[in-house]
Amino acid sequence: MLKIVKLHIDFMNCPMGIAAYPQIGWTLDSDKTNVCQQAYRLQISNDSSFEELLYDSDWVETDQSAYHRPTAYPLKSANFYFVRVCVKDNYGEASVWSDKASFLTGLVEEAWSSPFITAESEEDAALSKGTYVRYDFTVEKNVVSAVFFSTALGLYHSYVNGKKIGSDEMAPGWTTYKKRLLYQTNDITTEIKRGKNTLGAHLGAGWYKGLIGLSKKRNLYGDRTAFSAQLLITFDDGTQETIRTNEQWEGSDSPVLFSEIYDGEIYDGRLEQPGWNTPDFPDDRLNGWKKVTTVKYPSHQVFAQPGSHVKVIDTIPVKELITTPEGDKVLDFGQNMAGRIEFKVTGRPGDRVQLHCFEVLDAHGNVYIENLRDAKQTITFYCGKEQETYHPNFTYQGFRYAKICAYPGEILEENFVAQSMHSEMEPTGHFECSNEDLNQLQHNIVWGLKSNFLDVPTDCPQRDERLGWTGDAQIFCRTATYNMNTHQFFSKWLKDLVADQTPEGGVTHVVPDIITGISDDNWLLKQGTHSAAAWADAAVINPWTLYLTFGDLGIVREQYASMKAWIDFMTLHSTNNIWNYQLQFGDWVALDAQEGSYFGATPNDLTCTAYYAYSTLLFAKMAKALGNHEDHAQYTTLYERIVATFIATFFDQEGNLTAQTQTAHVIALYFKLTPKKWIEKTADRLVKLIDRENGHLVTGFVGTPYICHALSQNGKIKEAYELLLKDDLPSWLYQVKMGATTIWEHWDGMKPDGTMWSAGMNSFNHYAYGAIGEWLYRVVAGIEIDEETPGYKHCLIKPLVGGNLNRVKGAYNSVYGTVSSEWTYNGTEYELTVEIPVNTTGTIYLEQASEVICKNAIDAVKEDKGYRVHLGSGIHHLQFSV
Ligand code: BGC
């Protein structure tokens, strides 16, 4: 039976806050094989019963089941749209109508128009306290719809009649506030009643006003928190009314005495004002409440946030309550994460609970907080009444453990729970195999992602940093995008990357950029705050990765000028095609660095020029995909010139790379900068350089993501697996053996004896080295994208077996449905099961196979190396021997 499994809208499920005509797509399922869509019919309606049709495509003959962007219907603000589709396939079968999907629009035609109101005064500039704002209003007619748009300078939670609106945390998220601020859209129709109603908001300092960044400065964007909202109510007589923030709202301090991203929160429950956000709040409240004032913020800089909202995602109980050798009581949640702790407490007013969150225990099993640097990560709560349940409001911690510094009464594990928080993204990938250490590595990669995709892709969630380092986000992008649907998350961040780009097209080291102009006292950043190879290349590589994964040309169009400007920046600052510029991080934290240095041994000229070539090539490919033939030709020529210069400069006459580092060999191979005749030699040399380290890698941020690819793509499959499976220092599995639950910043973050790398920079939750994850999906499971037909319309299944694995399963939930590849080995032959989604095709390449046995009239074609099998949709089984 042919059916529609899911509709996606702008690659999301039922988004709220759509401000332009969205792209619509669907995934199909059928019990037949080789199924293609022949035609579809798409309807969009104002009502969920599809009686008031706004759009009907009628039957359209095409196999296209994604990227439909109908525009022949009116798109109005604050309106629910319902979408359904039915399809016909190549067997003549027609589906029934799909389940309906919906989207809620934000502000479509109009710009933001509500004032920003604050309960703070100028004297509060140095404080990071919480404030309340509230407003009563009366509704005299029956409500048919009420859509609430809200945002803040700072962080906020909003309320209607005492109830929290939506489930966002850390809203409105972190953007380049100087140019962009996002508002959230919520449907609160069922909450607004006839009679008196109350809107309220609780505000905190957040990234906007609190201390943030390496320069230890506060008020980077402003010195007063402020709230802005508009509630659009539609009545049953068709009339509408908008309630806005204005100077009639009242404001007061809240029980949050202090709350900041790094340092945690102090909350005094004795200062609570029960009912402050309800219509029943008594009139004598005026005690301490005063009229708010307004703060200026350019309304044209306020944009909708349609998805990827930060939320509480997992609830994790205490694994163990420990008493350390030093006598500290410590909660162990068994998982390093970003989030917060919620606890229950019974006490007298003024009794104190204090928790200090941290990541690891030291060699003796005691609390280790030195690597948090100046981040206090401390939660202090004063009881206001006898029974309390509390979690912090405007902060998050990076932690696995919490030291209980104070708690009245008996400490019971069941009174504490960790709540992991990150941007909401649909999990899309699955990888598991017969090696439990690799499964733990995969787990750690996913948790590195979950801990650091908190509105911005951060380097780490715990120390006084947590910044959107572009390099980290670039090298991990492909891995992240296998594991979760990052489309919205990265699209949003890339807009900030553009907003921060220098007039010449330079790309800042961190996005949002909070280092330019204030880093003169930083030993490193005073040398430059933008345009480092591998970091700035996020401008091209991240859109490229989204384009490959989702097949979305929209993102390419959106980022096109920015990508081009970045390539042109490199051209402008290059000399005879060799590019280098100001501060470079090079092969950051590679182990071939000189003693005490963070900079790996691979020369910057080489790393910079290699990335210059790679980004130029990707940009030329995207120009072609958009049909921009002139740019394609121009940048292909540039690319060829850079490659020729790279070869002439960094290889000697005999074909040896002048830099004898692993990373130099890795990028020369992976970026295809090695002449054909020298590929074998370069790959052999890479193996020797690994052998020289007793089979270990010593690569940093630049070499690590690609080292296994550079080996496996060039005939060194055995060596790639050996590297992956090493489990002594330095290696991926060393961390696993040491009990890691996330990925570490340094290979040797914790030594075998439990002693630590220097506390100055030693995160145990840094996703960068988790970039090996893409090798697990692309090579071990073999789920690979076909660049010619991105988005998995035609996919490649290219598993490379090895590593003593006898069972591997990888799956990716693409825009067309699940692509999966599972292989098992019984000691003599391999069994492969592949799933190809309806309306797509795939080609299996078994490069190692000496024989292939197919069933069901599928042919294996002998290739120069191994076999090729072409497949239509369905689940297919075959056997092969190597
Ligand atoms: C961060 C890295 C980042 C680097 C830049 C560090 O402090 O934690 O992950 O990319 O600085 O070199």
Boltz pocket constraint, residues with backbone or C-beta under 6 A from the ligand:
constraints:
  - pocket:
      binder: B
      contacts: [[A, 459], [A, 460], [A, 465], [A, 469], [A, 470], [A, 471], [A, 472], [A, 585], [A, 588], [A, 761], [A, 766], [A, 768]]
      max_distance: 6.0
